[in-house]
Amino acid sequence: MAASKWHKITNTTDADLAGSLTLKGGTMLIECNIDLNGTTEVFTEHFDFPVIGDFTLVVNSGSENVTDTYFGANCKVKVQGSVDGTNYVELDSFANKDFDTVPYVHVYDYDGKGRMPYMRISVDGNGSGSEDIKIAIIPH
């Protein structure tokens, strides 16, 4: 399995929050697990929720320690979009960020980058191992 389905979490007492971000003040969190594998680019499932504004993207939201096995200086994370669910283009990206043992936060600019009928996240790594991490989206 490369990625799990997206899960909406709104209850901070939910057992699903183990190893996840702590939610405060009714914030909704949508997250999935993604199986990182060496230098292979991996993808989440397309979003099964509407993108109607900016959102915060949190890579490694469970603070998994992946220092020695997966992430390196050349890791790239992309927000991708598609009109048909098959042919994806890059809408936004960031690279060379340190999220080996802590979450990395990036704000997706809806007005500047737009949306498409199908959207997903891809992680193109630089490593030799396999790790399962959480990716979270917090709509604004």
Secondary structure by P-SEA (a helix, b strand, c coil): cccccbbbbccccccccccccccccbbbbbbbbbbbcccbbbbccccccccccbbbbbccccccccccccccccbbbbbcccccccbbbbcccccccccccbbbbbbbbcccccccccccccccccccbbbbbbbbbbcc
